[in-house]
Amino acid sequence: MTELLKPSPNIWERFPQLKEVPQDGFPNHVLIIPDGNRRFATASLQNALFGHEQGMKVVANILRDLRELPISTVTLWAFSADNWKRTSEEVNGLMLLLERGIKTHFDELMKNNVRVVHLGRKDRITKGLRATIEDTEVRTANNTGQTLCLAIDFGGRDQERRMLEAVRKISPDVQLTDELINKLRDGKGLVPPADLLVRTSERRTSDIGWLNGAQTELYFIDNKLFPEITTVDIVAAIYYFSTRQRRMGA
């Protein structure tokens, strides 16, 4: 009975090598591009939504583990601006999965002091998902722990176009400064470029835009589809990051 009540080991206990990483050796912002859900579904002789469901289970476990580490921001690119090219059945199903996922884990996010920030457009996603995101952003706005960015209907080119439109509305002669640019971006200056970008299945960053900054370290798990990875793979990426000599242009 005692064994049944024993809490699960935390990430530090499961991966003792992390204790060797100095505090400043951890990335401040980890960006995850979860690629390969549909191919996983095809290989499993299932429809696309099966792959997305399996991917969401993986996401929940990884995000839970990353909350225990000194990482201030984690971004998940859940739906790109280019994903509208997919079938309406898949798109609507994925929107519903995202809506349910946020609602299911809301209490856990609040309990762990996580702030949720949406990156991307809200005008094109389903009403249910939009309402859920807006409610979650408001209710977690004062949380001071890790920031979880959900990039949904997000793309670098779309972001830059919307920024230019916002500038034109302010004034055609407005002076663009780094501070203004940051405020015009999704997240309103709360989200810096990623220190570490982790992508499964492919060796490319796609249209991630400013989140892939000049100093972002890239780590590709191209031999696995996203539903096949575990925290083991993410820890390997973090450990890799800690060994890099980041000169920041010096």
C-alpha positions, 0 to 999 in steps of 0.5 A: 500500500505504501508503494502505491501512495509513493509519488512519482519521481520528478524530472531531477530524479529521473534524469540526474544528469540535469543536476550537472547543468548550471542555472545559466545553462538552461534555455530561458525559452524553449520552442517545440515544433511538434511535427509528424502527427499525421504520418504517425496516424497513417502508419497506425492505419488511423485518421489524422485526428488519431495522430493529433490526439496521441501528440496531445498526450505527449505534449501534456507529459512534456509540459508537466516535466518542463515546469519543474526546470528553470525555464521561464517560457515554453512555446508550442506551435500547435497550428500554423497559418499554413495549416488551413490548407488541410481538410475542414474535417481535420482542421475543425477536429484539431480546433476541438481537441485544442479547446478540450485540451486547454479546458482539461488542463486549466486547473493544473495550469492554475495550480502550478502558477502558469501564465498562458499567452496566445500567439497568432490570430484569433479571428479565424479560429473556431468560436469555442477555441477563441473563447477558451483561449481568451478566458484562459489568458485573462484568468492566468494573466497574474500568474508568475510562474512559467509562461506557456505560449500556444501558437495557434493560427500563427506564422512568421509572414502573417505576423509581419503583415499584421504588424505592418497593418498595425503601424499604418493604423497608428501613423504612416510616419511612425518611427519603428523602434525595437520596443514598438515592434515588440509591443506590436507582436503577438504576446505584446513584448512578453515573448522573446525569441527562443533560446532552444528550438526543438523539432521532430520529424524534419530538419527545418524551422518552417515559417516560425518567424521572430521566435527563431531568433539570431541566437536560437540553438536548433535541435532536430529529432528527425528520426522520430515523429512527434507522438513517438518522443518522450521527455527523454528526447527533450532532456537530451535537447536541453543537455545539448543546449547546455554544452553550446558556447553561445558567444552572442555575436562576440 
